[in-house]
Amino acid sequence: MSMKKKIFGIFGPILISAVLLVGFFFAPFKIDLDSKRVLAEASTSMATNVLRGNAIKNKAIGSKEYIPFFGSSELSRISPFHPSVLADKYDRSYRPFLLGAPGTQSLTQALMMQSMGKNLSHKKVVFILSPQWFVKNGVTNDYFNAYYSELQTYQWVSDLKQVTADDIYLATRLMDFPKVKEDKRLDSALKEIISGKLPSSSNKQYIDWMINMFSREDELFGKIGMVSKDKEIKKAKKPLPNAYNANELDQLAAEIGQKETSNNSFEISNSFYTKRLKKKLNRLENSQTDLDYRYSPEFSDLQLVLSQLAQDNAEVLFIIPPVNKHWSDFTGLSQEMLQDFAKKVKYQLTTQGFNNIADFTKESGTQYFMADTIHLGWRGWLAADQKIKPFLESDSGKAPNYKLDESFYSKEWQQKEPNEINK
């Protein structure tokens, strides 16, 4: 056998595979990602590929049928009073598109919103703002990595026409995460943005090439891991009455809540208590006495969200859930601290024109309001629906009037004492 044949025998298959892979990536065909069936399945899947991608979620949000519901783990817990269940059961004019998963916080949501472009323009939005996001250091490295989207980050960098305070903060914040800094060309572009400059032409060329590659990957593989919650929704809506009656539904929510929390005194769902808490009670007692949500970089990450929503002229309903009082009494988590948190975050919202707020933090002791320690339950979701339904079905006739304040990006605001806030 000649040397050429030996070399081809070793490297030929690798070369052929590489050529086929490149051809597969850049071939003109694409998998059907925007059919009604795919969008319906994606709307409840909360799949990582959907959240990190653009093709599916942007098509859905750009339609008139789907309303973006931004949040985190509470969206994954399907019950008879979950927004997706109520919208389906009572054949409402909208369908929630669930944009969140356990660990998605403001930074991830801001990049997700930015990637939607005009699809979010003048849309109505529901945003569930969890107090638990606002820990001392904000989003953890693991949670950030789980939902970090190179495609959405590159897209933001590529679309820059001028560098604003939003961009400088976002670039600076992204540099806090090793996963971002590992990308040397992106690292270089972010440093340019932090200095107030647009990315150099060489960095821009690289980033645009990467956008093409990741966009193609999104088109080809966006459906992978996408599992609809349609079966769970159909099962969950069975106990609901045919006609929507708030009092009747509240009574039903209390009955289901009582039945589902029968094995503990915390009014926590039986399965959650058995699997997650029962064997750990000794070490969980008084374990949260030092937990504090009043001082966090999350406040500035939230400002990125507010800025993007304002740029899109989106109308937003913010929902702030409580923490189960039975549980907080046991762990030592301060309800007074939670009220201070609510005061601070509502100040940040209202002073900039975000006035649609459903603050449920004072419902911490309401029976069956929570399904577990921190997630909305039967009566909680129903109470939220009393705010969601009229917000989504009414037309104010007025464009929102937002007045953004860059000082919310400052470390001074992150560490601001709520009792020093006048409003």
C-alpha positions, 0 to 999 in steps of 0.5 A: 500500500502506497503512503498516500493510500495509508494517509488517506486511510487514516485521515480520509474518513475524518475529512469526508465527515467534516465535509458532510457536516459542513454541507449538512449545516449550510444546506438550504433545507430546514426542519419545520419549526414554525408549524402550529403544532410545533409552536403549541408543543414549544409553548409549554415545553420550557425546553432549553433549546427553545429558550436559548434559541431564536427560531421557535420562540420568536415565531411564537411571540411574533404571532397574535396567539401567544403571550410571553410568560417570563419566569422560572421554576414556578412555570414548570409546576402544572396544576388546575390553576396554572395559566396554561391550564386556565387559558386552555380550559376556558378557551381564552383569546391568548395562550401563554408561551412559557419562557423560563425554567428552574434557574432562569433569572433577569440576566438570561431573560434580558438576553432572551428578550433582546433576541426577539427583536421586533417580535416583542414590540408593543406586546403584552408580557407577564413577568413573574419576579421571584424574591429568591433571585435576589441573593447576595451574588445574584444568579449562580454560575451554574444557573447562568451556564445552563441557559447561556445562549451564545447565539443571543449574546453574539446577536446583541453584540452584532446589532450594536449601533452605538454603545449605551449604559445598558450595553456597558453594564451587560458587557461588564456583567457577562465578564463575571462568568468564566464561560463567557471569558473562555471565548477569546474573541467575544471577550475581546469584543466585550472589553471594547464595549466596556470602553465605550467602543463598538467591536472591531471589524475583525471581531464583528466578522468573527461574531457574524460568522458564529451567528450564522453557525448557531442560527443554523444549529438552532434551525436544525436542532431546536426541537431536540429535548422539546417535550410538551406538557399537553398531557399534564394540562389535559389531566389538570383541567379535568376538575375545573367547572365548565364555567369560570366562576371565581368564587367556585374556583377558589373553593375548589382550589382550597379543597384541592390544596387541603387534599394535596398537603395532608401529610405535613403542617407546612401546607406544602404539597405531599410529594414535595414534602416527602421527596425534598424536605421530610428527611432534612428537617433537622438541618433545615430548621433556622437555616435561613435566618441570614438569607437576605434579598435586599442587596443584590446585583440582581436589581441591576440585572432586572434593569436590563429587563426593564430597559429592553421592555421599554425599548419594545414599548411592551406592556408588562404585568409583574407578579411578585410571589410570597414565601410560604409563611409556615415554612419561613417561620420554621427556617427563620427567613424574615418576612419583614425582610421580604417586605423590604425587598418588595418595597425596593423592587416596586420602587425600581419599577414604579419610578420608571413607569412600570405600574402594573404590579401584582404584589402577593408578598403579604399573602404568605400566610393565606391557606393553600396560596403556595404549593411548596416553600416558594412556588405559587399553588392552587389559590396563588395561581388563581389569585394571579389569574384575577390579575392576568386575565383582565390585563391581557383581555383589556385594551388601555388604549394608551402607549406605556410611558417609561422613563428609565433611570441609569442609576439602577445599574449602580452598586449603590442601588444594589446595596441601597437600604430599603428604609432609605427609600422615600416612596 
